[in-house]
């Protein structure tokens, strides 16, 4: 069954800017406006403006909202302070990752409200799973996907740009924190989060305000070199920053421990949670007998590895590429891959990627490939 | 964008210059370059290789994908553009000029090459 792609509130604007559009998780999204390498560089050195309205927002309220999320997710959501955010995951009973999420704690102390942001492709599953898991709790799960457009300003110039259009206390807003405010005359949840490896902000606004906000940010950003950016550069930016992407580094076949992200699982939190038993076993396995490990690969040559390509040693498969792209910052192709633990140490010799039948030499490195200077 | 009148075109989005002393220059069109996005790696046929009309003879890799390079004519390769190998972005910035890919001593050319106007209609650009 095929259905027409969903359009964001900024669709007409993207087309007027000449964007190349692409289908992403059922949404028609900007892939790039002009050169994706220029867009990538703008975010690393100045600033970029993204439409991320495909992301799936789910609101959780009610007296037991915190206890419910502690049960439904692997993180300790009850300890997230007002105005803060937490990176977490939702897993199946067998520990397999259903999605990775950011949970923002909104609302006043005493009446907490949580905004759960899921990946577009998983949003319906996350919504259904949360609804199912909320049955025994005094908590409400609300589909707010149509209530928000999401714009992101990312890059070192983003604080200066945002300050030009808001009186909100941005200096007091830490990484992984969010506060309600007014930006360019429209009410917004201002979050200091992102998926690029740079400082930046994500702005949740009503869809009818999206265009006004986009235009104001474009204008305020122009003197700082801000340009509109598409999903193509978002992918190379997150890859350089070593950030996982669901469907690539994260799947239902993997637990958070398999993905090297066991730190998001909080066994010590109050109450039982879905997947706990399976994850205890997964934690043990990752410690004593890891099947494969997520590593970084940097090309010695110029051919680009893509998701699904085999990682080899002496012609034998020892792993598989999950994401690969030419890295604008490193000037070489890079990849993330799951490889047998024996070949996962940075500097391991003799590792190659099978690129359409040719073994291309690659170097195993620690993630991330790129870390910004603070 | 406009497709230069003096060139001929294949349905695989290559262009072919007028044949001079038996040799034609080949590249990809601006339409194709835009569809690929930023080209980061070009594997071109080598001098002396025989290429066949409609068959693959190299590859162009961009941020998001890799695409086969087809030859629009049959013949022997007499030159490959080292400037493009060194700086593949030339394919994006000057697809009809400095971003040419290779030259062929034409032995045979297919009958279905398109004029600029026909290609513009075919590609919608």
Interface residues (C-beta under 8 A of the other chain):
Chain A: X20 X31 X32 X35 X36 X37 X232 X236 X302 X303 X304 X306 X325 X326 X333 X356
Chain B: X34 X37 X38 X40 X41 X43 X61 X63 X64 X65 X66 X89 X92
